[in-house]
Amino acid sequence: MGTNFSLVRGVSMAFYEKRAKKGGVGAIVIGAVLVDALLSNGFARSFHRWVAEPVQAQDVKIGLQLLYTNQYPEYWDEGVVQEWVAPSPGTPPGAQVILPILKETQAYCRELTTGDIDDIISRYAAAAKKVKEAGFDFVEMHACHGHNLPHQFFSPIDNHRSDGYGGHMAGRMRFSIEAARAIRCAMGEDYPFFWRLSAEEGLPGGYTLEECTELCIELEKAGIDVIDVSYGHEANYQPAPSAHFMPCPGEEWPPAAYVPCAERIKQSVSVPVIGVGRIHTRETAEKVLSEGRVDMIAMGRQLLADPLWPRKIAEDRENEITPCLYCNHCVETLETGKPIRCAVNAFMGRENEISISPARKKKSLVVIGGGPGGMEAARLSHLARHFLLYNLAKQGVTMVTGATCGPITDEGLTITTRRNKQQSLSADTVVIAAGSRSDASLATKLDGLTAPLYLVGDCVNPRRIADAVKEGFRVGLEI
């Protein structure tokens, strides 16, 4: 996945290093790197030094995706005029999707000439060569989800050309095949070359799985080593909520949602095939691999939610995994051009800014409310070694439900249980995280008493899970 993280502040380096050093991943693909950026003086080597070297130091392989969108050239430089371009004149759905990311509201693309096509393919090849020379372990073509030229040339929705790069299947495949051959020639035969594509577009009039399978057969002949099979088109989710974003299936989809497509392609090629789509449990991953349906699996969102997923699986610590909700909050932030964020992991993207260490002064903490905000505050407080324990049941912590909170005294909090019995809880700090609708009346009653109060979640204002988790994270750090 792309991240929109800044390289200058070290965000990307810390993000990927965390998943390599502590997470236990086997390989990392850096998503969506602009081809023309890689061609700029020294960028590829600097990128490798900042991001890849710390990952490779952990004996983890790392490569990057080559991306060419609808701007030509796509990397701005002084004195260079960027144009909006596409296989055919107009505004293809993929270009419409990236407009907000580029801070644009509208764009009309001119048709690429054959000279333009030759130039862009040569840029792909030169960029791939620089990636290899910089020291990355492999390169991947980003040719899926509609917002890039290889996808658009293959799509009958976007490609209405009448020359050798359009019309029939051979014409629509031509750009991809020529790009694959040029990249392979530039890199040599002994360097791993991945190709990521959508098995189907998922749009009326889009290309089919059978057509994609035929393309994969030809790509293998052109020198591709691995086929990474995704699904769908980014335009498919508009104007639906981002939770219905087709390339990233939501909870309404079954586990291993797009593996059947990868399995079908695998039956027609001899190179390894990667499967994706809600592969987030040990059972699903092992079943897909043991049955030989695909050769490898890839994860995106689950490693945002919990970067330690592979290690926890290997160490039989599945009960400690933070599961991805598949709410696609991450997608929503990316689609607006912001750095990626996760609804259940507020630490993600801040690995270089925040470290959690034992508190100098340990406190007793009571959290009122067991929603996302309250539990995140409890989790962070536990990591700081305050006297509120994360694994509550094992540590003998009593969970009280259906209780009414009473006054706070110097000794702690008084509650009335559902059986109308009063009970005292020792504490020197109270966190209010109660309610799915805004109700701060309890905080008003407790205001000014001895123990400090922190309000998080819906008791402040009804919002989304991501907001509650972020507030709980902040309070947990402050405490």
N, C-alpha and C positions, 0 to 999 in steps of 0.2 A: 504494500500500500504506500501511496505517497503520504508525506507528513506535513509539508509546508514549514518544516522547522528551519531555523536560522543556522547556518554553518559557523558564522562568526562567533556566536556566543557559546559554541560547544554543545548545543542542545542535541544535534544529531549524533555526535560522538557518544555522549552519555546514554542516549536512548538505545543505540544499537549495541554498545558495549555491555549494558545491563543484560540484554537478552542473550548475549554470547557468554559473558563471564559467569553469570549466576543462573541464567535460564536454561542452558543445556541444549540450545538449538543446534542443528547440524549445519545449516547454511542460511544465509540471509540475502535477500534480494532488496536492494535499495530501489524504491519505486520511482518511476517517472522523472528521469533526469534529462534535461533538454540537450538535444544533440549539439546545437550551436554553442551552448555553454561549454560543453566538453572540448570544443574546438578552440575556445579562447585561450590565450597564452597562459600555460601553467595550471589551468583549472583542474584538469584530471589528476595531475600529480598531487596538487594541494588537497583535493577531495580525498584521495587515497590516504594521504598522511593524516588528515583530520579524523576521518571516519573509519576507513578500512583497517589501518594498521592496528588499532586497539582490538578489533574483532579478530584479526588473523593471529594476534598474539595469544588468543585463547584456543587456538587450533580449530577455528570455525571458518568455513569458506564464506566469501562474500563477493557478490557481483552487483551489477546495476542494470536498470532498464534504460533503453534508448527510446526517447519520446520526441516525436515531431508532430506538433499540433497544426493549427490553421494559420499561424503567423509565419511569414517568410521574409527575412530570416526570423527565427523565433527568439533570438537572444539580442536584446537591444544594445547597440554600441553608438557612440557619438558619430554623427554624420550619416548613419544608416537609417533608411526609411523602411519601416515594416509594412508589409501588405497582408491583407487577409486573403487566403487562397484556399482552394479546395479542388477535388477532382473535376467538379462541374460548377458552373456559376450559381450563386445563391448563398444560402446559409444552411449548411447541413445540420441535422439535429445535434451531432457531436460538438460543432462549433457553438451552438446556442448554449450548451451545457457549460462550456468553459468561459463564457462571457463574464459572469460574476467574479470568477477567480482572477481574471485579467482587468477587473474594474471597468468593464465596458457594458453598455446597455444594448447595443446593436452592432451588427457588422454584416457587410455584404462581401462575399468572397468572389474573387475573379477565378476563372478556370486556369489551372496550371498548364503551361505549355510543355511540350516534350523536352525542351531545353531546361525548363525548371525542374522537371522530373529527374533528368539526368544529374542535375546539380545536387538535388536533395539526396538522391541515392549515393552520390559520391561523398556527401557530408556524413551520411550514416556510416559508410565504410571507414572514413577517416576518424570519426569519433570512436568507433569500435576498436580501431588500432590503438588509439590513445589510451583507451580503457585497459587494454592488454598491457601496453608498455608501462602504464602507471603502477601495475602490480595487482589489479583485481583478479579474482579467480575465475570469473566467467562473465559473460554478457548476455542480456536478455532483450529481445525485441518486444516493445510494448505495442501490441497490435490488437487490443481488445477494447470493448466498451464504448466505441464510437468516437472518442475525442482525439483521434490520431489519424494520420494519412493512410497507413496500411489498412486499417479497418475500413475507412471511407472508400478507398479504391475498390475493395472487395465487395462492398455493400451495394446492392441494386437500388437501395433507397437514395444513396448519396451519389452514385456514379452513373451519370447519364451520357457518358462520352460515346462518340461514334468512331473514334480512332482505335488504334491497337491496344489502348489501355482501358477500354470499356466494352459495353455490349455483352457479348457472350462470356461464358465462364473463363475461357483462356485469357480474354482481355482483362477481366476484373482481377484475375490472379497475377497478372504480369508484374505489377508494381512490387508485390511482396516477393515474388520469385527472383526478380532482378536485384532487389535489395538484399535478399538472403545470399545470393551468389556473390555480390560485391563485398558484403561484410565477411563472408567466409574467405574470400580471396585476400582481403586486407589483413585478416588475423592469422591466416595459415591454417593448416589442417589439425593442429594439435592443441587447439584452444576451445573449451566448452562454449557452445552457442545454443541458448534457449530461445524459444519463440512462444510468447503468451498471446492467446487469441480467445475470442468468444465462440463457443460451439454453435450457438445460434444467436440471432439478434434479439429475438423476443418481441419484435415489432411487425405489424402487418406489412407484407412486402419485403421483409428482410431476408437475408440468406438463411439456408436451412442447415441442419446437421449433416445431411448428405453432401452438400456443397462444401462445407467446412472440412469434412473428412477427405474429400478430393484435394482440397488445398493442402492439407497436412501431408498427403502422399507426395505431392510435388515439392513441398518444402523439405522433406527428408532427402529427396533427390538433389536439392539445391545445397545441402550441407548442414541442415539443422541437426543438433545432437539430442535435444530434449524438447518435447511439446508440453506446454503448461496450459491446461484447458480451463478457462473460465466460462462465463455465460452472460449473455444479455448486453443491453445498450443502456448507457446512462440516461438517455432521454425517456426511457420506459417508465421511470418513476414520476415524471412530471405530468400533471401537477399533484400527484399523490404524495403523501407524507414520505419522508426519507426512509422510514421503516420499511417501505415497499420498494426500496432501491434494488433493482433486479440483479446487478452484479454481486451484491452482498445480501443474500437471502435472509429474511427475518424469521421470527419464531413460527410463522405460519408454514414454513417449509420444513420438510423432514431432514434429519441428519444426513450428511453426505449428499446434499441436494443435487449437486452437479456431477457427481461421480458417474452416473449412467452415461452421460455424454462423453466423458473422458474414456470410459470403458469401451464405448463404441469406436472411438478413434483409435484406441490401442489395438483393436482387432485388425486394423488396416495398415499399421505401420510397425516398423521393427525397432524404432528408437524408444527410450523410456518416456512415459507419459505421467504427468502430475495431475492429481485430482484435488478439487477444492469444494467448498460450500458447506459450512456448518459441521466441520469435522472438529469436534471440541471435547470429546470424551475418549478415554482409553479404549472402551469397547468399540466405538465407531471406527477409530483409527486402525486398531488391530484387525478388525473384521475386514475392512476394505483392503488392507495390504495382504493379509493372510489368504484371502480368496483370489488374489492376483488380479483384481479389477483395475488397479493402477500400480505404477511402480514406486511412486512417491506421493506424499501429501504435503500440502502447503497450508499455512495458517496466517491469517491477518488479524482479525478483530480479537480473537481469543488471546493473542499475545500482547494486545493492547491492555486488555482487562487484567491479565496476569502474565507478566514476562517470564515467570518461573515455571510455567505449565509443563514443559518437557522434563525438567528436573524433578518436579513434584511427582509426576507420573512414574519416573524411573525409581524414585525412592519410596513409592507406595504412600504418598502423602496427598492423595486425591481429595480428602476431606478438607484440606487447606487451600484448595484452588478457588480463586475468585472467578466465578463463571461469567462469560460474556452474556449479556441480556439480549443481544441481537436487536437492540433498539435503533442502531445506526446513528446515534448521536455523533459518532466519529465521522461518518459520511457527511452529515449536515454541516459540521464545522469546515471540512475540507471544501465542500461545494461553494462556500462563501469566501474562500480564499484565506481562511484563518488557519493557524497551526492546529493540527489534529488534537482532539480531546476525547476522553473516554468517560462515560457516565459513571462507571463504578471504580475508576482508578484515577483519582485526582493527582497522584504522584507522577503519572505518565506525562512526559514532556518537560518535567521539572527535575529530572534526575541529576542534572548538573548544578542545581540551585539548592536542593534540600537534602540534608542527611538527618536521619533520626537516631538520636543517641539517648542513653539513659538520662533522665532529669536529675539535676543536682539536688533539688528538693522534692522528695516524693510526697504525693498527696493522695488522700482518699477521695474517690470520685463516684458520684451517683449520676447516672444518665436516666432521665425521665423520658421514655419513648423509645421504642425499638425499631423505628423506621431507618431508612438509609443514612440520614444525617446523624442520628443518635448512635447507630452502630459504628459508623466511621469514626466519630469522636472517641468512642470506646476503644476501637481497634488501635488508633494512634496513641491513645493514652497508655494502653497496654505495652505498646512497643517502646514507649518512653519510661516503662517500669513504674508507672503509678499503680496504686492499689485498686485497680479495676482490671480484672483478668479477661483476656480475649476468649480463651477456651473455657467458657463459664461453667459448663456442666462438670468437666473434669476437675476444676479447681474448687468445687463446692460452693459456687456463687448461686444464690437463690434468685430465680426469675419470678417477679411478681406481676401478674396480669390482672386487669380489672380493678386496680386499686385507685383510691383517691388520694392525692397529695395534700398534706396538711402543712403546718408551719415548719420553717427551718430554724433550728436553734444552734447554739454553739456546739452542741453534740452531733448534729446531723439533721436528717429529714424525718418527719413523722408522716406515716401513711395510714390510711384506713383501708383494710382489705375488703374484698367482695363479701366476706362474711361479717363485715362490720366490726372487725377487731383492729385496734390500733397497734402499730408496730413502729419501732424506731430503727433507722438505718444510719450508722455512723458515716459521716462524710465531712470534708472541708470544702468541697466544690460540688456544685450541682449544675448539670447541663439540661436545659429544656429542649426536647426534640419531639414533642408530642403533637399528634393530630394530622389529619389529611386536609383540614381546612384551617384557615388562620384563626388562632385563638390564643392570645397572649395573656389571658386573664390570670392564669396561674403565675406567670412571671411578674405581673403587676402586684399581686399579693405578696410575692416573695422579695420584691425590690427593696433594697436598703437593709436587708438582714445580713447576718454575719458572712455566710458563704457567698463567694462570687458566683454570679449567674452568667451563662452563655446561652444565647438563643440560636438554634439552627433549624433548618428545614421549614416545614409548613406552618409552624407556629409563628414564624416571621411573616411569611407570605406563601400561599400555595403556588408551587412551581414544579419543576421537573426533578427527576431523580438526580440528574447531574448537578443541579444547584444544591440539593441537600447534601450530597456526598462532598462537594467542594467546600461547603460551609463546615461540615463535620470534620473534614481534613484540616481546615484552617484552625478550628477551635482545638482539635487534638494537638496540633503543633504548639499553639499558644500556651496551653495548660502545661 
